[in-house]
Amino acid sequence: MFKGTAADKGVWWDSLFIDHAVLRLGWSNFATVIPGKLYRSNHPTPGRLARLRARYGLRTLINLRGKRDCGSDALSRDAAARLGMDHLDLPFESRGAPQRDRILRFYDAYQTMAFPALMHCKSGADRAGLASGLALMFEGGSTADALGQLSLRFGHFSRASTGILDAFFLHYRATGEGRIGFVDWVRDEYDEDAVRSQFRAHGLAEFITDGVLRRE
């Protein structure tokens, strides 16, 4: 396991071949969530982050993976610091019902962070989709807007175990949308157990995400 900083020997090896960044060299999964304000991608390399910083004026990098002992983490933290960007750790799960405290922590951070911001997970498919959907809901969007961020276009499979993220937004649609504001619903009414009990993954999609793609 990698243990060290961006200055340590082997950091690039760990990032490229242990954390699979070699697969991300020519594929960013980059997209605009809110023009001029919020963007999403897979875990950026330092060079890509520098180019995106220059093009979009990025001021904050949001790490949805959480602090990790890996080369990619060390490289992106170091790059953000060198580029004068804030770095925020706001981790989410890709296969569990979104946790109330993590949603509210993300909401609180969203009120005060410096924009424009770039959010990333590992592949940019699931946790980036969840966070993008949450941001749109914070901005007054609909569940349809949020679900649009969880799509096959980004490599998200709604019928695999990662589909529990879709189920979360569908739960709000069924129990709160049009009656209570999203953040109030999360804070006062959201039932994580109900989302878990109502969602079931399907075999083929599950095989693709966990057996073939081996998603984090």
C-alpha positions in Angstrom: 0.0 0.0 0.0 1.2 3.5 -0.8 2.3 5.5 2.1 3.7 9.0 1.5 3.4 12.3 -0.2 3.5 13.6 -3.7 7.3 14.1 -3.4 7.9 10.4 -2.6 9.4 8.0 -5.1 6.8 5.8 -6.6 3.8 8.1 -6.2 3.1 8.2 -9.9 3.5 4.4 -10.2 0.9 3.9 -7.4 -1.4 6.4 -9.0 -1.2 5.0 -12.5 -1.1 1.3 -11.9 -2.6 0.7 -8.4 -5.3 3.4 -8.5 -5.8 2.8 -12.3 -5.1 6.4 -13.3 -3.6 5.1 -16.5 -7.1 4.5 -17.6 -7.9 8.1 -16.9 -5.1 9.7 -18.9 -7.2 10.1 -22.0 -10.6 10.0 -20.4 -11.7 12.7 -18.0 -15.5 12.1 -17.7 -15.7 15.9 -17.4 -19.0 17.7 -17.5 -20.5 21.0 -16.5 -23.1 20.8 -13.7 -23.8 24.5 -13.3 -22.2 26.7 -15.9 -19.6 29.0 -14.4 -20.0 27.4 -11.0 -19.7 23.7 -10.7 -18.1 20.9 -12.7 -17.5 17.2 -12.3 -14.9 14.6 -13.5 -13.0 11.5 -12.6 -10.0 11.8 -10.4 -7.9 14.4 -12.3 -4.2 14.1 -12.9 -2.1 17.2 -11.9 -1.7 18.3 -15.5 -5.4 18.0 -16.2 -6.3 19.9 -13.0 -3.9 22.7 -14.1 -5.6 22.9 -17.5 -9.1 23.0 -16.0 -8.0 25.6 -13.5 -6.8 27.8 -16.2 -9.8 27.3 -18.5 -12.6 27.5 -15.9 -11.0 29.6 -13.2 -11.4 26.8 -10.6 -11.0 27.8 -7.0 -12.0 24.6 -5.1 -11.3 20.9 -5.6 -13.9 18.7 -3.9 -12.7 15.1 -3.2 -15.7 12.8 -3.0 -13.5 9.8 -2.3 -12.4 11.0 1.1 -8.8 11.1 2.2 -7.0 8.1 0.9 -3.5 6.6 1.2 -2.8 6.4 -2.5 -0.7 8.2 -5.1 -3.7 9.8 -6.8 -4.7 11.4 -3.6 -1.3 12.7 -2.8 -0.8 14.1 -6.3 -4.2 16.0 -6.4 -3.7 17.5 -3.0 -0.3 18.7 -3.9 -1.5 20.0 -7.3 -4.4 21.9 -5.7 -2.0 23.5 -3.2 0.4 24.6 -5.9 -2.5 26.0 -8.0 -3.8 28.0 -5.0 -7.0 26.0 -4.9 -9.0 25.0 -1.7 -9.2 21.2 -1.2 -12.2 19.8 0.5 -12.8 16.2 1.6 -16.5 15.5 1.3 -16.8 11.7 0.9 -19.8 9.7 -0.2 -20.5 6.0 -0.7 -21.4 4.7 -4.2 -23.3 1.6 -3.0 -25.1 2.7 0.1 -28.1 4.9 0.8 -26.6 8.4 1.1 -26.1 9.3 4.8 -28.0 12.2 6.2 -25.0 13.7 8.0 -22.8 13.6 4.9 -25.5 15.3 2.8 -25.9 18.0 5.3 -22.2 18.4 5.7 -22.0 18.8 1.9 -24.8 21.3 2.0 -23.1 23.4 4.7 -19.8 23.4 2.7 -21.7 24.3 -0.4 -22.9 27.5 1.2 -19.4 28.8 1.9 -17.0 27.2 -0.6 -15.2 29.3 -3.2 -16.6 28.8 -6.7 -16.0 27.7 -9.4 -15.5 24.2 -8.1 -14.6 20.8 -9.5 -15.9 17.6 -7.9 -14.3 14.3 -8.4 -14.6 10.7 -7.3 -12.5 7.9 -8.9 -14.3 7.3 -12.2 -16.7 10.3 -12.1 -19.7 8.0 -12.5 -21.5 7.4 -9.2 -20.4 9.6 -6.3 -19.8 12.5 -8.7 -23.3 11.9 -10.0 -24.8 11.9 -6.5 -23.0 15.1 -5.5 -24.0 16.8 -8.8 -27.6 15.9 -8.2 -27.4 17.1 -4.6 -26.0 20.5 -5.8 -28.8 20.9 -8.3 -31.3 20.2 -5.5 -29.6 22.7 -3.3 -30.1 25.2 -6.1 -33.8 24.5 -6.3 -33.8 21.9 -9.1 -36.1 18.9 -9.5 -35.5 15.3 -9.0 -35.5 14.9 -12.7 -32.6 17.3 -12.9 -30.7 15.3 -10.2 -31.4 11.9 -11.8 -30.0 13.3 -15.1 -26.6 13.4 -13.4 -26.8 9.7 -12.7 -26.8 8.4 -16.2 -25.1 5.8 -18.5 -23.5 8.8 -20.2 -21.2 9.0 -17.2 -20.9 5.2 -16.8 -23.5 5.0 -14.0 -25.7 1.8 -13.9 -29.0 2.4 -12.2 -29.8 -1.3 -12.0 -26.6 -2.3 -10.3 -25.9 -1.7 -6.6 -25.0 1.9 -7.5 -28.6 2.4 -8.4 -29.4 3.0 -4.7 -28.3 6.6 -5.4 -31.1 6.9 -7.9 -33.4 5.3 -5.3 -32.5 8.1 -2.9 -33.8 10.8 -5.3 -36.8 8.8 -6.2 -37.6 8.4 -2.5 -37.7 12.2 -2.2 -39.9 12.4 -5.3 -42.4 10.0 -3.8 -42.4 11.3 -0.3 -41.5 15.0 -0.3 -41.1 16.8 -3.6 -43.7 19.6 -4.0 -44.6 19.4 -0.3 -41.3 20.1 1.6 -38.0 21.6 0.5 -35.2 19.1 -0.2 -32.8 20.1 2.6 -35.6 20.2 5.1 -36.8 16.8 4.0 -33.2 15.4 4.4 -32.9 17.0 7.8 -36.3 16.1 9.2 -37.9 13.2 7.2 -35.4 11.2 5.2 -35.5 7.5 6.0 -32.2 5.8 5.0 -33.6 2.4 5.9 -36.6 2.8 3.6 -34.3 3.4 0.7 -32.2 0.4 1.5 -35.2 -1.9 1.9 -36.9 -0.8 -1.3 -34.0 -1.0 -3.6 -32.8 -4.3 -5.3 -29.8 -4.6 -7.7 -30.1 -6.7 -10.8 -27.6 -9.4 -11.7 -26.2 -8.4 -15.1 -25.7 -4.7 -14.2 -24.2 -5.8 -10.9 -21.8 -8.1 -12.7 -20.7 -5.3 -15.0 -20.0 -2.8 -12.3 -18.4 -5.1 -9.7 -17.2 -8.0 -11.7 -16.0 -6.4 -14.9 -15.4 -2.7 -14.1 -14.5 -3.4 -10.4 -15.8 0.0 -9.4 -14.8 1.6 -6.1 
